[in-house]
Amino acid sequence: MSLPRKYALIAGVFYLLTFVSVPTLSLYSSVLQPNFIVGSGPDTPVIAGVLLEMVVALAGIGTTVALYPVVRKQGEARAIGFIAMRVLEAATIYVGIVSLMSIVMLRRAGVGPSAQAIGQGLAALYQQTFFFAQSLIPAINGVLLGSLLYQSRLVPRWLPLLAFAGAVLLAGTWIAVLSGFVGMRNPSTALGAVPIAAWEFSLGVYLTFRGFKPSPVTAAM
């Protein structure tokens, strides 16, 4: 297996791992409720969701580690920017999951109704970190990595074009939510994230099973 193929395989697998957190949409349904601290029921779904998001954060950084040696040859500044944005995204994911685990710890401590306001604040912190990180940064990543892959022709041209279209739609949706035109839980908000998710998933599948296309960049390696 050639060196570029190894990098492509590792990056593809890490990209696919970033989708393991999809179940958190249902796993976190209870912890985000206002009365979770004083309620009853297992904490297991929350802990499972936290573990999945930890995998996502680390896998996101893994994609940059695997891709940097290849894409830096096309544009080092953008490649470093991609690393920086992935690290920032991972950091905000950790802030979010720490806030959720703080709610669980307060509940286990039996603090009672007096800590309900704190729990609601921590739940709001998680939702806002998700909004400012996982709802926006993928658009920036799409532009940075998409432009590198488009110019280097390491993947079919339609993949970076999907990244550009998804980035524009996701950024527009994010601005609409920030401005109050639509709600965070509006179905149109979820639809706005579909193209960028399709880009990342398709890239993961392509790199895992096909690898980089032959190009001057791979030939130089």
Secondary structure, DSSP 8 states (H G I E B T S, - for coil): --HHHHHHHHHHHHHHHTTTTTTHHHHTTTTTSTTTTTS-S-SHHHHHHHHHHHHHHHHHHHHHHHHHHHHTTT-HHHHHHHHHHHHHHHHHHHHHHHHHHHHHHHHHTT-GGGGHHHHHHHHHHHHHHHHHTTTTHHHHHHHHHHHHHHHHT-S-THHHHHHHHHHHHHHHHHHHHHTTSS-TT-HHHHHHTHHHHHHHHHHHHHHHHT-----HHHHH-
